[in-house]
């Protein structure tokens, strides 16, 4: 009876899996997770447009599987960053308008070279390079000490639907451990995931109690920034997209760590941060989205909060009790039960 009681109490405080869904209960995640890598696109060499002194490289990706052709845009950004955008030709997919912190400071491409099966361009004094390989399609973003590879065989945007989900994969060269994808109740170092094992990390804003620990389940925040740390450099990526996302993680102690993104909808708008130190990568990300404001003085005082206050009289009583005990309180949070018909 004791064990039954313990089980009943534990079960009562487990996560609600109607909200904290597994990948197997979300159609686009299930479909994409079982999808094997495939070379669905090739670069049309005649479509490439890039010149010395320009700050954008464009090309058309031709579909090999009967889907839409895709437009590819690559921009160089100062502070060791590149921007990659991929969408259907003449796409009207939704793009975020209020996340980036002002206009980006672009870096011009220099010393552009179109070779047999690839195009390579340099930015910022020739230190940073982007190389687009035509077939099989891939894109390598490099600095003298770091490298990120956008894996074309993990790109799927095959439905002729501007609201359709998409996938992509990134390899963090020489990275042994991936971090980021906030917010989850998990270790700082992301766990390996994979079909038949741990669920992918889910990014979706949810306000639900009784979440599980050491879990890739979604929580209150969803920040699609991912860092790869290795013995020689730290790099990162930021997906400028607010839709629901699932991310499979593959850490490699020897070799290259990888991430596979499955995204519900919106635009593939990816920033690639070449580091090379952890502080550099974080600064590059903060340059894109801005930094948090310092708290005002009143916010540093004592905050009183509980679940919950049902009436104005109860709030007044709590404040009076603090006063009677000469206990200074700067803030009282009302929580939710004071609202009508909640």
TORKOL-4160 file (C-alpha; in steps of 0.2 Angstrom, whole numbers, padded with zeros to 4 digits, m for minus):
342
<pt num="1" X="0000" Y="0000" Z="0000"/>
<pt num="2" X="0014" Y="0012" Z="0004"/>
<pt num="3" X="0022" Y="0009" Z="m0014"/>
<pt num="4" X="0005" Y="0012" Z="m0022"/>
<pt num="5" X="0003" Y="0028" Z="m0012"/>
<pt num="6" X="0020" Y="0034" Z="m0017"/>
<pt num="7" X="0016" Y="0030" Z="m0035"/>
<pt num="8" X="0000" Y="0039" Z="m0035"/>
<pt num="9" X="0008" Y="0055" Z="m0028"/>
<pt num="10" X="0022" Y="0054" Z="m0040"/>
<pt num="11" X="0010" Y="0051" Z="m0055"/>
<pt num="12" X="m0001" Y="0066" Z="m0049"/>
<pt num="13" X="0014" Y="0078" Z="m0051"/>
<pt num="14" X="0021" Y="0071" Z="m0068"/>
<pt num="15" X="0021" Y="0082" Z="m0083"/>
<pt num="16" X="0004" Y="0083" Z="m0093"/>
<pt num="17" X="0009" Y="0074" Z="m0109"/>
<pt num="18" X="m0006" Y="0081" Z="m0118"/>
<pt num="19" X="0004" Y="0098" Z="m0117"/>
<pt num="20" X="0022" Y="0092" Z="m0116"/>
<pt num="21" X="0020" Y="0081" Z="m0131"/>
<pt num="22" X="0033" Y="0069" Z="m0137"/>
<pt num="23" X="0040" Y="0070" Z="m0155"/>
<pt num="24" X="0029" Y="0055" Z="m0159"/>
<pt num="25" X="0013" Y="0065" Z="m0156"/>
<pt num="26" X="0018" Y="0079" Z="m0168"/>
<pt num="27" X="0016" Y="0075" Z="m0186"/>
<pt num="28" X="0030" Y="0086" Z="m0194"/>
<pt num="29" X="0042" Y="0080" Z="m0181"/>
<pt num="30" X="0038" Y="0062" Z="m0183"/>
<pt num="31" X="0039" Y="0063" Z="m0202"/>
<pt num="32" X="0055" Y="0072" Z="m0203"/>
<pt num="33" X="0064" Y="0063" Z="m0189"/>
<pt num="34" X="0063" Y="0046" Z="m0199"/>
<pt num="35" X="0069" Y="0055" Z="m0215"/>
<pt num="36" X="0086" Y="0049" Z="m0221"/>
<pt num="37" X="0099" Y="0062" Z="m0227"/>
<pt num="38" X="0096" Y="0064" Z="m0246"/>
<pt num="39" X="0103" Y="0076" Z="m0259"/>
<pt num="40" X="0087" Y="0084" Z="m0264"/>
<pt num="41" X="0095" Y="0100" Z="m0271"/>
<pt num="42" X="0109" Y="0106" Z="m0282"/>
<pt num="43" X="0115" Y="0124" Z="m0285"/>
<pt num="44" X="0111" Y="0131" Z="m0303"/>
<pt num="45" X="0129" Y="0138" Z="m0308"/>
<pt num="46" X="0121" Y="0150" Z="m0320"/>
<pt num="47" X="0111" Y="0158" Z="m0306"/>
<pt num="48" X="0125" Y="0163" Z="m0295"/>
<pt num="49" X="0127" Y="0182" Z="m0292"/>
<pt num="50" X="0141" Y="0189" Z="m0282"/>
<pt num="51" X="0154" Y="0202" Z="m0285"/>
<pt num="52" X="0169" Y="0209" Z="m0277"/>
<pt num="53" X="0163" Y="0223" Z="m0266"/>
<pt num="54" X="0145" Y="0217" Z="m0264"/>
<pt num="55" X="0138" Y="0211" Z="m0248"/>
<pt num="56" X="0126" Y="0197" Z="m0254"/>
<pt num="57" X="0128" Y="0181" Z="m0263"/>
<pt num="58" X="0113" Y="0174" Z="m0272"/>
<pt num="59" X="0109" Y="0157" Z="m0281"/>
<pt num="60" X="0095" Y="0146" Z="m0285"/>
<pt num="61" X="0094" Y="0128" Z="m0278"/>
<pt num="62" X="0086" Y="0116" Z="m0291"/>
<pt num="63" X="0075" Y="0103" Z="m0283"/>
<pt num="64" X="0079" Y="0085" Z="m0288"/>
<pt num="65" X="0062" Y="0078" Z="m0281"/>
<pt num="66" X="0049" Y="0088" Z="m0289"/>
<pt num="67" X="0047" Y="0101" Z="m0276"/>
<pt num="68" X="0049" Y="0120" Z="m0277"/>
<pt num="69" X="0066" Y="0128" Z="m0282"/>
<pt num="70" X="0073" Y="0138" Z="m0268"/>
<pt num="71" X="0081" Y="0155" Z="m0267"/>
<pt num="72" X="0098" Y="0156" Z="m0257"/>
<pt num="73" X="0105" Y="0172" Z="m0250"/>
<pt num="74" X="0121" Y="0173" Z="m0240"/>
<pt num="75" X="0127" Y="0189" Z="m0232"/>
<pt num="76" X="0143" Y="0193" Z="m0223"/>
<pt num="77" X="0141" Y="0202" Z="m0207"/>
<pt num="78" X="0155" Y="0211" Z="m0197"/>
<pt num="79" X="0161" Y="0203" Z="m0181"/>
<pt num="80" X="0164" Y="0186" Z="m0189"/>
<pt num="81" X="0146" Y="0182" Z="m0193"/>
<pt num="82" X="0137" Y="0176" Z="m0209"/>
<pt num="83" X="0118" Y="0176" Z="m0213"/>
<pt num="84" X="0110" Y="0162" Z="m0223"/>
<pt num="85" X="0092" Y="0163" Z="m0229"/>
<pt num="86" X="0083" Y="0149" Z="m0240"/>
<pt num="87" X="0065" Y="0150" Z="m0245"/>
<pt num="88" X="0055" Y="0145" Z="m0261"/>
<pt num="89" X="0057" Y="0157" Z="m0276"/>
<pt num="90" X="0046" Y="0172" Z="m0273"/>
<pt num="91" X="0041" Y="0165" Z="m0255"/>
<pt num="92" X="0029" Y="0174" Z="m0244"/>
<pt num="93" X="0034" Y="0164" Z="m0229"/>
<pt num="94" X="0032" Y="0174" Z="m0213"/>
<pt num="95" X="0048" Y="0183" Z="m0207"/>
<pt num="96" X="0051" Y="0190" Z="m0190"/>
<pt num="97" X="0051" Y="0209" Z="m0189"/>
<pt num="98" X="0055" Y="0214" Z="m0171"/>
<pt num="99" X="0069" Y="0202" Z="m0165"/>
<pt num="100" X="0085" Y="0209" Z="m0172"/>
<pt num="101" X="0092" Y="0224" Z="m0163"/>
<pt num="102" X="0093" Y="0237" Z="m0177"/>
<pt num="103" X="0101" Y="0237" Z="m0194"/>
<pt num="104" X="0115" Y="0224" Z="m0196"/>
<pt num="105" X="0133" Y="0230" Z="m0201"/>
<pt num="106" X="0136" Y="0221" Z="m0217"/>
<pt num="107" X="0154" Y="0215" Z="m0223"/>
<pt num="108" X="0158" Y="0216" Z="m0241"/>
<pt num="109" X="0163" Y="0200" Z="m0250"/>
<pt num="110" X="0181" Y="0201" Z="m0257"/>
<pt num="111" X="0191" Y="0190" Z="m0269"/>
<pt num="112" X="0176" Y="0180" Z="m0276"/>
<pt num="113" X="0181" Y="0164" Z="m0285"/>
<pt num="114" X="0169" Y="0153" Z="m0295"/>
<pt num="115" X="0177" Y="0136" Z="m0298"/>
<pt num="116" X="0172" Y="0119" Z="m0305"/>
<pt num="117" X="0158" Y="0114" Z="m0294"/>
<pt num="118" X="0159" Y="0128" Z="m0281"/>
<pt num="119" X="0160" Y="0147" Z="m0277"/>
<pt num="120" X="0171" Y="0154" Z="m0263"/>
<pt num="121" X="0170" Y="0172" Z="m0256"/>
<pt num="122" X="0180" Y="0181" Z="m0243"/>
<pt num="123" X="0175" Y="0194" Z="m0230"/>
<pt num="124" X="0184" Y="0205" Z="m0218"/>
<pt num="125" X="0202" Y="0206" Z="m0224"/>
<pt num="126" X="0201" Y="0189" Z="m0232"/>
<pt num="127" X="0200" Y="0180" Z="m0215"/>
<pt num="128" X="0182" Y="0173" Z="m0216"/>
<pt num="129" X="0176" Y="0163" Z="m0230"/>
<pt num="130" X="0160" Y="0155" Z="m0237"/>
<pt num="131" X="0161" Y="0141" Z="m0249"/>
<pt num="132" X="0145" Y="0135" Z="m0258"/>
<pt num="133" X="0147" Y="0117" Z="m0266"/>
<pt num="134" X="0135" Y="0114" Z="m0280"/>
<pt num="135" X="0133" Y="0095" Z="m0280"/>
<pt num="136" X="0131" Y="0088" Z="m0267"/>
<pt num="137" X="0125" Y="0104" Z="m0260"/>
<pt num="138" X="0133" Y="0111" Z="m0244"/>
<pt num="139" X="0140" Y="0127" Z="m0238"/>
<pt num="140" X="0155" Y="0129" Z="m0227"/>
<pt num="141" X="0158" Y="0145" Z="m0216"/>
<pt num="142" X="0176" Y="0146" Z="m0210"/>
<pt num="143" X="0188" Y="0156" Z="m0200"/>
<pt num="144" X="0207" Y="0152" Z="m0198"/>
<pt num="145" X="0202" Y="0142" Z="m0182"/>
<pt num="146" X="0184" Y="0137" Z="m0184"/>
<pt num="147" X="0171" Y="0130" Z="m0197"/>
<pt num="148" X="0153" Y="0127" Z="m0198"/>
<pt num="149" X="0145" Y="0117" Z="m0212"/>
<pt num="150" X="0127" Y="0119" Z="m0218"/>
<pt num="151" X="0123" Y="0101" Z="m0223"/>
<pt num="152" X="0113" Y="0101" Z="m0239"/>
<pt num="153" X="0108" Y="0083" Z="m0237"/>
<pt num="154" X="0098" Y="0088" Z="m0222"/>
<pt num="155" X="0088" Y="0102" Z="m0231"/>
<pt num="156" X="0070" Y="0098" Z="m0234"/>
<pt num="157" X="0058" Y="0111" Z="m0240"/>
<pt num="158" X="0049" Y="0100" Z="m0253"/>
<pt num="159" X="0031" Y="0105" Z="m0252"/>
<pt num="160" X="0024" Y="0119" Z="m0263"/>
<pt num="161" X="0016" Y="0127" Z="m0247"/>
<pt num="162" X="0023" Y="0143" Z="m0239"/>
<pt num="163" X="0017" Y="0137" Z="m0222"/>
<pt num="164" X="0025" Y="0120" Z="m0223"/>
<pt num="165" X="0038" Y="0114" Z="m0211"/>
<pt num="166" X="0056" Y="0112" Z="m0216"/>
<pt num="167" X="0073" Y="0104" Z="m0209"/>
<pt num="168" X="0091" Y="0108" Z="m0210"/>
<pt num="169" X="0107" Y="0101" Z="m0202"/>
<pt num="170" X="0123" Y="0110" Z="m0196"/>
<pt num="171" X="0140" Y="0102" Z="m0192"/>
<pt num="172" X="0151" Y="0110" Z="m0179"/>
<pt num="173" X="0168" Y="0105" Z="m0185"/>
<pt num="174" X="0180" Y="0099" Z="m0171"/>
<pt num="175" X="0166" Y="0103" Z="m0158"/>
<pt num="176" X="0165" Y="0090" Z="m0144"/>
<pt num="177" X="0150" Y="0097" Z="m0135"/>
<pt num="178" X="0134" Y="0107" Z="m0139"/>
<pt num="179" X="0126" Y="0120" Z="m0128"/>
<pt num="180" X="0111" Y="0131" Z="m0129"/>
<pt num="181" X="0093" Y="0129" Z="m0135"/>
<pt num="182" X="0086" Y="0138" Z="m0119"/>
<pt num="183" X="0075" Y="0134" Z="m0110"/>
<pt num="184" X="0074" Y="0116" Z="m0103"/>
<pt num="185" X="0076" Y="0108" Z="m0086"/>
<pt num="186" X="0091" Y="0099" Z="m0091"/>
<pt num="187" X="0110" Y="0099" Z="m0089"/>
<pt num="188" X="0120" Y="0114" Z="m0097"/>
<pt num="189" X="0128" Y="0102" Z="m0109"/>
<pt num="190" X="0115" Y="0096" Z="m0121"/>
<pt num="191" X="0112" Y="0077" Z="m0121"/>
<pt num="192" X="0113" Y="0066" Z="m0136"/>
<pt num="193" X="0096" Y="0062" Z="m0144"/>
<pt num="194" X="0091" Y="0051" Z="m0158"/>
<pt num="195" X="0077" Y="0040" Z="m0165"/>
<pt num="196" X="0074" Y="0026" Z="m0153"/>
<pt num="197" X="0081" Y="0035" Z="m0139"/>
<pt num="198" X="0079" Y="0052" Z="m0131"/>
<pt num="199" X="0067" Y="0064" Z="m0139"/>
<pt num="200" X="0073" Y="0079" Z="m0148"/>
<pt num="201" X="0074" Y="0096" Z="m0138"/>
<pt num="202" X="0058" Y="0105" Z="m0141"/>
<pt num="203" X="0057" Y="0124" Z="m0142"/>
<pt num="204" X="0039" Y="0130" Z="m0139"/>
<pt num="205" X="0033" Y="0142" Z="m0126"/>
<pt num="206" X="0023" Y="0133" Z="m0113"/>
<pt num="207" X="0016" Y="0138" Z="m0096"/>
<pt num="208" X="0013" Y="0122" Z="m0088"/>
<pt num="209" X="0017" Y="0115" Z="m0070"/>
<pt num="210" X="0025" Y="0099" Z="m0065"/>
<pt num="211" X="0038" Y="0098" Z="m0079"/>
<pt num="212" X="0050" Y="0084" Z="m0079"/>
<pt num="213" X="0069" Y="0086" Z="m0074"/>
<pt num="214" X="0083" Y="0080" Z="m0085"/>
<pt num="215" X="0071" Y="0082" Z="m0100"/>
<pt num="216" X="0071" Y="0090" Z="m0117"/>
<pt num="217" X="0053" Y="0095" Z="m0115"/>
<pt num="218" X="0048" Y="0113" Z="m0119"/>
<pt num="219" X="0046" Y="0126" Z="m0105"/>
<pt num="220" X="0043" Y="0144" Z="m0104"/>
<pt num="221" X="0056" Y="0151" Z="m0115"/>
<pt num="222" X="0062" Y="0146" Z="m0132"/>
<pt num="223" X="0078" Y="0153" Z="m0139"/>
<pt num="224" X="0085" Y="0144" Z="m0154"/>
<pt num="225" X="0103" Y="0148" Z="m0152"/>
<pt num="226" X="0116" Y="0134" Z="m0151"/>
<pt num="227" X="0134" Y="0134" Z="m0147"/>
<pt num="228" X="0148" Y="0121" Z="m0151"/>
<pt num="229" X="0163" Y="0120" Z="m0140"/>
<pt num="230" X="0179" Y="0111" Z="m0145"/>
<pt num="231" X="0198" Y="0111" Z="m0141"/>
<pt num="232" X="0202" Y="0124" Z="m0154"/>
<pt num="233" X="0187" Y="0135" Z="m0155"/>
<pt num="234" X="0169" Y="0139" Z="m0150"/>
<pt num="235" X="0156" Y="0142" Z="m0164"/>
<pt num="236" X="0137" Y="0145" Z="m0164"/>
<pt num="237" X="0121" Y="0147" Z="m0174"/>
<pt num="238" X="0105" Y="0157" Z="m0171"/>
<pt num="239" X="0089" Y="0152" Z="m0181"/>
<pt num="240" X="0079" Y="0168" Z="m0183"/>
<pt num="241" X="0062" Y="0160" Z="m0182"/>
<pt num="242" X="0049" Y="0159" Z="m0168"/>
<pt num="243" X="0039" Y="0144" Z="m0174"/>
<pt num="244" X="0039" Y="0127" Z="m0164"/>
<pt num="245" X="0056" Y="0118" Z="m0167"/>
<pt num="246" X="0063" Y="0101" Z="m0163"/>
<pt num="247" X="0082" Y="0098" Z="m0162"/>
<pt num="248" X="0091" Y="0082" Z="m0162"/>
<pt num="249" X="0109" Y="0083" Z="m0155"/>
<pt num="250" X="0124" Y="0072" Z="m0159"/>
<pt num="251" X="0139" Y="0076" Z="m0148"/>
<pt num="252" X="0155" Y="0068" Z="m0154"/>
<pt num="253" X="0170" Y="0067" Z="m0142"/>
<pt num="254" X="0181" Y="0063" Z="m0157"/>
<pt num="255" X="0176" Y="0072" Z="m0174"/>
<pt num="256" X="0162" Y="0084" Z="m0177"/>
<pt num="257" X="0146" Y="0087" Z="m0167"/>
<pt num="258" X="0130" Y="0089" Z="m0177"/>
<pt num="259" X="0112" Y="0097" Z="m0175"/>
<pt num="260" X="0097" Y="0093" Z="m0185"/>
<pt num="261" X="0083" Y="0106" Z="m0184"/>
<pt num="262" X="0064" Y="0102" Z="m0188"/>
<pt num="263" X="0054" Y="0118" Z="m0189"/>
<pt num="264" X="0035" Y="0119" Z="m0190"/>
<pt num="265" X="0034" Y="0134" Z="m0202"/>
<pt num="266" X="0041" Y="0151" Z="m0206"/>
<pt num="267" X="0058" Y="0156" Z="m0214"/>
<pt num="268" X="0075" Y="0147" Z="m0214"/>
<pt num="269" X="0085" Y="0163" Z="m0208"/>
<pt num="270" X="0101" Y="0157" Z="m0200"/>
<pt num="271" X="0115" Y="0166" Z="m0192"/>
<pt num="272" X="0132" Y="0158" Z="m0191"/>
<pt num="273" X="0144" Y="0164" Z="m0178"/>
<pt num="274" X="0162" Y="0159" Z="m0180"/>
<pt num="275" X="0169" Y="0164" Z="m0163"/>
<pt num="276" X="0182" Y="0159" Z="m0159"/>
<pt num="277" X="0181" Y="0160" Z="m0140"/>
<pt num="278" X="0165" Y="0157" Z="m0130"/>
<pt num="279" X="0164" Y="0176" Z="m0125"/>
<pt num="280" X="0166" Y="0180" Z="m0144"/>
<pt num="281" X="0152" Y="0169" Z="m0149"/>
<pt num="282" X="0140" Y="0176" Z="m0135"/>
<pt num="283" X="0145" Y="0194" Z="m0140"/>
<pt num="284" X="0141" Y="0190" Z="m0159"/>
<pt num="285" X="0124" Y="0183" Z="m0154"/>
<pt num="286" X="0120" Y="0198" Z="m0142"/>
<pt num="287" X="0125" Y="0210" Z="m0156"/>
<pt num="288" X="0111" Y="0202" Z="m0166"/>
<pt num="289" X="0097" Y="0203" Z="m0153"/>
<pt num="290" X="0103" Y="0215" Z="m0141"/>
<pt num="291" X="0107" Y="0214" Z="m0122"/>
<pt num="292" X="0096" Y="0214" Z="m0107"/>
<pt num="293" X="0094" Y="0230" Z="m0098"/>
<pt num="294" X="0101" Y="0232" Z="m0080"/>
<pt num="295" X="0087" Y="0231" Z="m0067"/>
<pt num="296" X="0080" Y="0246" Z="m0059"/>
<pt num="297" X="0084" Y="0249" Z="m0041"/>
<pt num="298" X="0067" Y="0244" Z="m0034"/>
<pt num="299" X="0069" Y="0227" Z="m0043"/>
<pt num="300" X="0083" Y="0223" Z="m0031"/>
<pt num="301" X="0072" Y="0224" Z="m0016"/>
<pt num="302" X="0062" Y="0211" Z="m0008"/>
<pt num="303" X="0048" Y="0203" Z="m0019"/>
<pt num="304" X="0033" Y="0195" Z="m0011"/>
<pt num="305" X="0024" Y="0182" Z="m0021"/>
<pt num="306" X="0013" Y="0166" Z="m0018"/>
<pt num="307" X="0000" Y="0156" Z="m0027"/>
<pt num="308" X="m0011" Y="0166" Z="m0025"/>
<pt num="309" X="m0021" Y="0181" Z="m0019"/>
<pt num="310" X="m0040" Y="0180" Z="m0021"/>
<pt num="311" X="m0045" Y="0198" Z="m0016"/>
<pt num="312" X="m0039" Y="0216" Z="m0013"/>
<pt num="313" X="m0043" Y="0214" Z="0006"/>
<pt num="314" X="m0031" Y="0199" Z="0007"/>
<pt num="315" X="m0017" Y="0209" Z="m0002"/>
<pt num="316" X="m0020" Y="0223" Z="0010"/>
<pt num="317" X="m0019" Y="0211" Z="0025"/>
<pt num="318" X="m0002" Y="0204" Z="0019"/>
<pt num="319" X="0005" Y="0221" Z="0017"/>
<pt num="320" X="m0001" Y="0226" Z="0034"/>
<pt num="321" X="0008" Y="0211" Z="0042"/>
<pt num="322" X="0024" Y="0216" Z="0034"/>
<pt num="323" X="0022" Y="0233" Z="0041"/>
<pt num="324" X="0018" Y="0227" Z="0058"/>
<pt num="325" X="0034" Y="0217" Z="0058"/>
<pt num="326" X="0045" Y="0231" Z="0051"/>
<pt num="327" X="0049" Y="0220" Z="0036"/>
<pt num="328" X="0053" Y="0231" Z="0021"/>
<pt num="329" X="0044" Y="0225" Z="0005"/>
<pt num="330" X="0047" Y="0233" Z="m0012"/>
<pt num="331" X="0035" Y="0223" Z="m0023"/>
<pt num="332" X="0020" Y="0211" Z="m0021"/>
<pt num="333" X="0015" Y="0200" Z="m0036"/>
<pt num="334" X="m0003" Y="0196" Z="m0037"/>
<pt num="335" X="m0002" Y="0180" Z="m0047"/>
<pt num="336" X="m0018" Y="0176" Z="m0057"/>
<pt num="337" X="m0033" Y="0171" Z="m0046"/>
<pt num="338" X="m0038" Y="0190" Z="m0044"/>
<pt num="339" X="m0044" Y="0190" Z="m0062"/>
<pt num="340" X="m0062" Y="0187" Z="m0066"/>
<pt num="341" X="m0067" Y="0170" Z="m0072"/>
<pt num="342" X="m0049" Y="0163" Z="m0073"/>
